[in-house]
Amino acid sequence: MSTQIEPGAQSVFSSSGGGNLVPYTVGELARAVKRTIEDGYGMVRVRGELLRVKRHASGHIYLCLKDAEAVLEAVVWRSTAQRLAVKPEDGMDVICTGRLTTYAAKSTYQLVIDSIELAGEGALLKLIEERRKKLAAEGLFAAERKRKLPALPELIGVVTSPSGAVIRDILHRLEDRFRRDVLIWPVSVQGANAAAEVAAAIAGFNALPEIGWPRRPDVLIVARGGGALEDLMAFNEEIVVRAAAASVIPVISAIGHETDTTLIDFASDMRAPTPTAAAEFAVPVRLQLLARVADSASRLSLQAGRALELRRARLQALERGLGNPQHAIEAQIQRVDGLAERLDGIRRNVIVRRAQAVGLAAARLRHPLQQVDDFGRHLTAEARALDSGFRRVVDGAAARLLRLSDLLESYSYRGVLKRGFALVTDESRRSVSSAADTSPGQNLNVEFHDGAVGVVVGTPGEPPAKPPTRQTPPSTNGTQGRLF
């Protein structure tokens, strides 16, 4: 196999053993390995036992295939998982069809599964028997649950494929025995969607009104032709068995040939060995039936299938020349799934840490009553300090007032009078401080510290006109007089 040098790679020469080999980047090497594996194993079938089956929230299924020698990682994308004929479970012995690819983020290779089938008839029989025991234990197969078929139904409902021979056989036999109205609910009778379609058809017939059109049939026939055990697996699914057991309309099961037995046969009200026999059980009289099948629908289906195959071949031819972007998308999808799991774990850890932080904060908080008590004690202390300070301020102000009173008293003019001075005023009680302010004959008042006398201004050297009279010092009414 030749190796092509990727664009951008540089040659490195070394004497330590590298020689002139072109170095790859990790991504280039991963892509080269991916192309090698996908080109060499584009489509493979692998048999093994299912292990660690996990359905992711995104809808993808991750699992492993193992045998005595090795374990192979595998993935089923959501679009494929919705149409699998077999639901994967741990321990199943299966054959998986798909393609090998790599997951570069983990340097692993894996099988991208397109279909899953049980490996061998023994595994299928074991699965069916285990399911039969489980449903029987629930009472779904009890004889007392069986309903009696109507003697002559007016309307017969048929659940089957609209294009197979089964419906023609049923209609032909009904026409031969007794012509009745037939209401057909077309379904797939094998494949990934068959079980869900059959169960929905039984439930849909039961949901129809009893009058009008379309109305509820009087009896149901669930039928398909013969085939291998794998082809009949849709009628062994729980969803189909439970739908038949829950039907209020009597059910006739006619699956495969006379030797074929499916689980719906145990839940139905009557089992017919063939679809033709089911028609005979439904009506009592043989009639002639001329069956006509719409060839136009069959031809249209055939032409549509041919056109689809032609376009699929052209698409595959183009695919071989171009890289498939779906492969890159699938790798990114798988990476997103891994990141989603990590993000979920981180989210849970954050919530736990936040809850612990809230618990610690709550433990540090004091009770409101305790806070009120502490504030009350603080307020009492403040009140005592305020009262003590107020008393100190009042006492200081009283002492200062006393000192100012003594100082004021020392500055009073009466103290001056006690030292031998006198206060001279005229008749208008204005002070006279100079001899020049007097005139002969003027009446003056002289105040001493122990009283006041009136005098008359005379000429110097002459006796006064009349002797002076002593006067009581005027009352100051609590106010200090003026010195001048």
C-alpha positions in Angstrom: 0.0 0.0 0.0 1.5 3.4 -1.0 1.3 6.4 1.3 0.6 9.9 -0.1 2.3 12.9 1.5 -0.4 15.1 3.0 -0.3 18.8 2.0 1.6 21.0 4.5 3.9 18.1 5.8 7.6 18.9 5.9 10.5 16.5 5.5 12.8 16.1 8.5 16.3 14.6 8.2 17.8 13.2 11.3 20.7 10.9 12.1 18.8 9.5 15.1 16.8 7.0 13.0 14.1 9.3 11.4 15.8 9.4 8.1 13.8 11.3 5.5 10.4 10.0 6.7 7.7 12.7 6.4 6.2 13.5 9.9 2.4 13.4 10.3 0.4 15.6 12.6 -1.8 13.6 15.0 -4.9 14.7 13.1 -3.4 13.7 9.8 -2.4 10.3 11.0 -5.9 9.8 12.6 -7.6 10.7 9.3 -5.2 8.4 7.3 -6.0 5.5 9.7 -9.8 6.3 9.4 -9.7 6.2 5.6 -7.7 3.0 5.6 -10.1 1.2 7.9 -13.3 2.6 6.2 -12.0 1.7 2.7 -10.9 -1.8 3.8 -14.1 -2.6 5.9 -16.8 -0.6 4.2 -19.5 -3.2 5.0 -19.1 -6.2 7.4 -21.3 -8.7 9.3 -20.1 -9.5 12.8 -21.5 -12.1 15.2 -21.1 -11.8 18.9 -22.8 -11.3 22.3 -24.2 -7.9 23.2 -22.5 -6.2 26.2 -23.0 -2.9 28.0 -26.0 -1.8 25.9 -26.8 1.9 26.7 -29.4 4.1 25.1 -28.2 7.7 25.3 -30.6 10.6 25.9 -29.9 11.7 22.4 -31.4 8.5 21.0 -28.2 6.9 20.0 -27.4 3.4 21.3 -23.8 2.5 22.5 -22.9 -1.2 23.0 -20.2 -3.8 22.6 -19.9 -7.0 20.7 -17.8 -9.7 22.4 -16.7 -13.3 22.0 -14.1 -15.4 23.7 -11.2 -13.5 22.0 -12.1 -9.8 21.8 -14.5 -7.0 22.4 -15.7 -4.6 19.7 -17.1 -1.1 20.4 -20.3 -0.3 18.4 -22.8 2.4 18.0 -26.3 2.6 16.5 -27.3 6.1 15.4 -30.8 7.4 16.4 -32.2 7.3 12.9 -31.1 3.6 12.6 -32.2 2.7 16.2 -35.8 3.7 15.4 -36.1 1.1 12.7 -34.2 -1.9 14.2 -36.1 -5.2 13.9 -34.5 -6.4 17.1 -34.2 -4.3 20.2 -30.7 -4.9 21.6 -30.3 -6.2 25.1 -27.4 -7.4 27.1 -26.6 -11.1 26.6 -28.2 -11.4 23.1 -26.3 -13.5 20.5 -26.7 -11.4 17.4 -25.3 -10.7 13.9 -24.7 -7.0 13.3 -24.3 -5.5 9.8 -22.5 -2.2 9.4 -19.2 -0.5 8.6 -16.0 0.0 10.6 -14.8 3.5 11.4 -12.6 5.2 14.0 -13.3 7.6 16.8 -10.2 9.8 16.8 -10.9 11.5 20.2 -10.2 8.2 21.9 -8.0 6.5 19.3 -10.4 3.6 19.0 -12.2 1.9 16.2 -15.9 1.0 16.3 -18.7 -0.6 14.3 -21.5 1.7 13.0 -24.4 -0.7 13.0 -27.1 -0.6 10.3 -29.1 -3.7 11.2 -29.2 -6.3 14.0 -30.6 -9.8 13.7 -30.6 -12.7 16.2 -27.9 -15.3 15.5 -29.7 -18.6 14.7 -33.1 -20.0 15.4 -32.1 -21.3 18.8 -31.6 -17.8 20.1 -34.9 -16.7 18.7 -36.8 -19.6 20.3 -35.2 -18.9 23.6 -36.2 -15.3 23.4 -39.8 -16.2 22.5 -40.1 -18.7 25.2 -38.9 -16.3 27.9 -41.3 -13.7 26.6 -44.2 -16.2 26.6 -43.6 -17.2 30.2 -43.5 -13.5 31.3 -46.8 -12.7 29.5 -48.5 -15.9 30.7 -47.6 -15.0 34.3 -49.5 -11.7 33.8 -52.6 -13.6 32.7 -52.7 -12.4 29.1 -53.2 -16.0 27.8 -55.9 -17.1 30.4 -58.9 -19.0 28.9 -61.4 -16.8 30.7 -60.2 -13.8 28.7 -61.2 -15.4 25.4 -64.3 -13.9 23.7 -66.8 -15.7 21.5 -66.8 -14.9 17.8 -70.0 -13.5 16.4 -72.2 -15.9 14.4 -72.5 -13.7 11.4 -70.5 -10.5 11.4 -71.6 -7.6 9.2 -68.2 -6.0 9.0 -64.9 -7.7 9.2 -61.6 -5.9 9.9 -58.4 -7.2 8.4 -54.9 -6.2 9.6 -52.3 -7.3 7.0 -50.2 -6.2 4.1 -52.3 -4.6 1.3 -50.0 -6.0 -1.4 -49.5 -9.6 -0.4 -51.3 -12.8 -1.3 -52.8 -13.0 2.2 -55.5 -10.4 1.7 -56.4 -11.9 -1.7 -56.9 -15.3 -0.1 -59.0 -13.9 2.7 -61.2 -11.9 0.4 -61.6 -14.8 -2.0 -62.7 -17.2 0.8 -65.1 -14.6 2.2 -66.6 -14.2 -1.2 -67.0 -18.0 -1.5 -68.5 -18.5 1.9 -70.5 -15.4 2.7 -70.1 -11.9 1.1 -69.4 -9.4 3.9 -68.1 -5.9 4.1 -64.4 -5.8 4.7 -62.4 -2.9 6.2 -58.6 -3.3 5.7 -55.9 -1.6 7.8 -52.7 -1.9 5.7 -49.5 -2.6 7.7 -46.0 -3.9 7.3 -45.9 -7.6 8.3 -42.1 -7.8 8.8 -39.3 -5.5 9.5 -38.5 -2.8 12.0 -41.8 -1.0 11.9 -44.1 -4.0 11.6 -44.8 -4.6 15.3 -45.7 -1.0 16.0 -48.0 -0.8 12.9 -49.9 -4.0 13.7 -50.4 -2.9 17.4 -51.6 0.6 16.2 -54.0 -1.0 13.7 -55.6 -3.2 16.4 -56.0 -0.2 18.7 -57.2 1.9 15.8 -60.0 -0.5 14.9 -61.1 -0.6 18.6 -61.2 3.2 18.6 -63.7 3.5 15.7 -67.3 4.5 16.6 -70.0 1.7 16.7 -72.1 3.6 14.2 -71.4 5.6 11.0 -68.6 4.9 8.6 -66.0 3.8 9.0 -67.4 2.0 12.1 -66.0 -0.6 14.5 -65.8 -4.1 12.9 -67.5 -7.1 14.5 -64.4 -9.3 14.3 -60.7 -8.8 13.5 -58.4 -11.0 11.4 -54.7 -10.4 11.9 -52.9 -12.3 9.2 -49.7 -12.8 7.2 -48.3 -15.5 5.0 -45.7 -18.0 5.9 -42.0 -17.4 6.3 -38.9 -18.1 8.4 -39.0 -17.6 12.1 -37.2 -14.3 11.7 -39.9 -13.1 9.3 -42.6 -13.7 11.9 -40.9 -12.0 14.8 -43.1 -8.9 14.6 -46.0 -11.1 15.9 -43.9 -12.2 18.9 -43.4 -8.7 20.1 -45.0 -7.6 23.5 -46.7 -4.6 21.9 -48.6 -6.7 19.5 -49.5 -9.4 22.1 -50.8 -6.7 24.6 -52.8 -5.0 21.8 -54.6 -8.3 20.9 -55.3 -9.1 24.6 -56.7 -5.6 25.2 -59.0 -5.6 22.1 -62.7 -5.4 22.8 -63.3 -6.8 19.3 -62.8 -10.6 19.0 -59.5 -11.3 17.3 -58.6 -14.2 15.0 -54.9 -14.7 14.5 -53.7 -16.3 11.2 -49.9 -16.0 11.1 -47.8 -18.2 8.8 -48.6 -21.9 8.0 -50.3 -24.5 10.2 -47.0 -25.4 11.9 -46.1 -21.8 12.7 -46.9 -20.6 16.2 -46.5 -17.0 17.4 -47.3 -15.3 20.8 -50.3 -13.4 19.3 -51.9 -16.9 18.8 -52.0 -17.3 22.6 -53.5 -13.8 23.2 -56.1 -13.9 20.4 -59.6 -15.3 20.8 -59.1 -17.9 18.1 -56.1 -19.2 16.2 -56.4 -20.1 12.5 -53.8 -22.4 10.9 -53.8 -20.2 7.7 -55.3 -16.9 6.6 -57.8 -18.8 4.4 -58.9 -20.8 7.5 -59.3 -17.4 9.4 -61.9 -16.3 6.7 -63.7 -19.6 7.1 -63.8 -19.1 10.9 -65.2 -15.6 10.5 -68.2 -16.5 8.3 -70.3 -19.6 8.2 -71.4 -19.8 4.5 -69.2 -20.4 1.4 -69.6 -17.8 -1.4 -68.1 -17.1 -4.7 -65.6 -14.3 -4.7 -64.1 -12.6 -7.7 -61.0 -10.8 -6.5 -59.5 -8.0 -8.4 -56.2 -6.4 -7.4 -55.2 -2.9 -8.5 -52.3 -3.6 -10.8 -51.7 0.1 -11.3 -50.7 0.5 -7.6 -48.4 -2.4 -7.9 -46.8 -1.1 -11.1 -46.4 2.4 -9.6 -44.7 0.8 -6.6 -42.4 -1.2 -8.9 -41.5 1.9 -11.0 -40.9 4.0 -7.9 -38.6 1.3 -6.5 -36.6 1.1 -9.8 -36.2 4.9 -9.8 -35.1 4.9 -6.2 -32.5 2.2 -6.9 -31.2 4.1 -9.9 -30.7 7.3 -7.9 -29.2 5.3 -5.0 -26.6 3.8 -7.4 -25.7 7.3 -8.8 -25.4 8.6 -5.2 -23.1 5.8 -4.3 -20.9 6.4 -7.3 -20.6 10.1 -6.3 -19.9 9.0 -2.7 -16.9 7.0 -3.8 -15.3 10.1 -5.4 -16.1 12.4 -2.5 -15.5 12.2 1.2 -18.6 11.4 3.2 -19.4 14.4 5.4 -21.8 12.1 7.4 -18.8 10.4 8.9 -17.4 13.6 10.2 -20.8 14.6 11.6 -21.2 11.2 13.3 -17.8 11.7 15.1 -18.9 15.1 16.3 -22.2 13.7 17.5 -20.4 11.1 19.5 -18.1 13.8 20.9 -21.2 15.9 21.9 -22.7 13.0 23.7 -19.5 12.6 25.7 -19.5 16.3 26.5 -23.1 16.2 27.5 -22.3 13.5 30.1 -19.5 15.5 31.5 -21.6 18.6 31.7 -24.3 16.7 33.5 -21.8 15.6 36.1 -20.4 19.1 36.5 -23.9 20.5 37.0 -24.6 18.0 39.7 -21.3 18.8 41.5 -22.1 22.6 41.3 -25.5 22.0 42.9 -24.0 20.0 45.7 -21.4 22.6 46.4 -24.0 25.4 46.4 -26.2 23.4 48.8 -23.2 23.0 51.2 -22.4 26.7 51.0 -26.0 27.6 51.8 -25.9 25.2 54.8 -22.7 26.8 56.1 -24.1 30.3 55.7 -27.3 29.3 57.4 -25.3 27.9 60.4 -23.5 31.2 60.8 -26.7 33.3 60.9 -28.0 34.3 64.4 -31.6 33.9 65.5 -33.6 37.1 65.3 -34.4 36.9 69.0 -30.7 36.7 69.8 -30.1 39.7 67.6 -32.9 41.7 69.5 -31.4 40.7 72.9 -27.9 41.8 71.8 -29.3 45.1 70.5 -31.2 45.6 73.8 -28.0 45.1 75.8 -26.1 47.5 73.5 -28.9 50.1 73.8 -28.8 49.8 77.7 -25.1 50.4 77.7 -25.4 53.3 75.4 -28.1 54.8 77.6 -25.9 54.5 80.7 -23.0 56.1 78.9 -25.3 58.9 77.7 -26.6 59.6 81.2 -23.1 59.7 82.7 -22.0 62.1 79.9 -25.0 64.3 80.5 -24.3 64.6 84.2 -20.7 65.5 83.4 -21.8 68.2 81.0 -24.3 69.6 83.5 -21.8 69.6 86.4 -19.2 71.2 84.2 -21.6 73.9 83.1 -22.7 74.7 86.7 -19.1 75.0 87.8 -18.3 77.4 84.9 -21.5 79.4 85.7 -20.3 79.8 89.3 -16.8 81.0 88.2 -18.4 83.5 85.8 -20.7 84.8 88.6 -17.7 85.3 90.9 -15.9 87.1 88.1 -18.9 89.3 87.4 -19.2 90.2 91.0 -15.5 91.2 91.1 -16.1 93.5 88.1 -19.1 95.2 89.7 -18.8 99.0 90.5 -20.0 98.4 94.0 -16.8 96.8 94.8 -15.1 100.0 93.7 -17.3 102.0 96.0 -16.3 99.8 98.9 -12.7 100.9 98.3 -13.6 104.6 99.1 -14.8 105.8 95.7 -18.2 107.5 95.0 -20.5 107.7 92.0 -21.7 111.2 91.1 -24.8 111.7 89.0 -27.0 114.7 88.0 -30.7 115.0 88.3 -31.2 112.9 85.2 -29.1 110.1 86.7 -26.4 110.7 84.2 -22.9 110.2 85.6 -20.7 113.3 86.2 -17.1 112.4 85.8 -15.5 115.9 85.6 -15.8 119.2 87.5 -16.1 120.9 84.2 -19.4 119.2 83.7 -20.9 121.0 86.7 -22.2 124.5 87.4 -22.8 126.4 90.6 -26.2 125.7 92.2 -26.6 122.4 90.3 -28.1 119.6 92.3 -26.0 116.4 92.2 -26.4 113.0 93.8 -23.3 111.2 95.3 -23.5 107.5 95.9 -21.3 105.7 98.4 -21.1 102.0 99.1 -23.5 102.4 102.1 -25.9 105.0 100.6 -26.3 108.2 98.6 -26.5 111.9 99.5 -27.7 115.0 97.5 -25.4 118.0 97.1 -25.5 121.4 95.5 -22.6 122.7 93.5 -21.3 125.9 95.1 -18.5 128.4 94.6 -15.2 127.2 95.8 -14.5 128.6 99.3 -18.2 129.3 100.2 -20.4 127.1 102.4 -23.0 125.0 100.7 -26.6 126.3 100.4 -28.0 123.4 102.5 -26.6 120.4 104.1 -26.5 117.2 102.1 -29.1 114.5 102.8 -28.2 110.8 102.9 -30.1 108.7 100.3 -30.5 104.9 100.0 -28.8 103.5 97.0 -31.2 102.8 94.2 -32.4 99.3 93.7 -30.9 97.5 90.7 -33.8 95.0 90.6 -31.4 92.2 90.3 -29.4 93.9 87.5 -25.9 95.3 87.9 -25.6 99.1 87.6 -23.1 100.9 85.5 -19.7 102.0 86.9 -19.7 105.2 84.7 
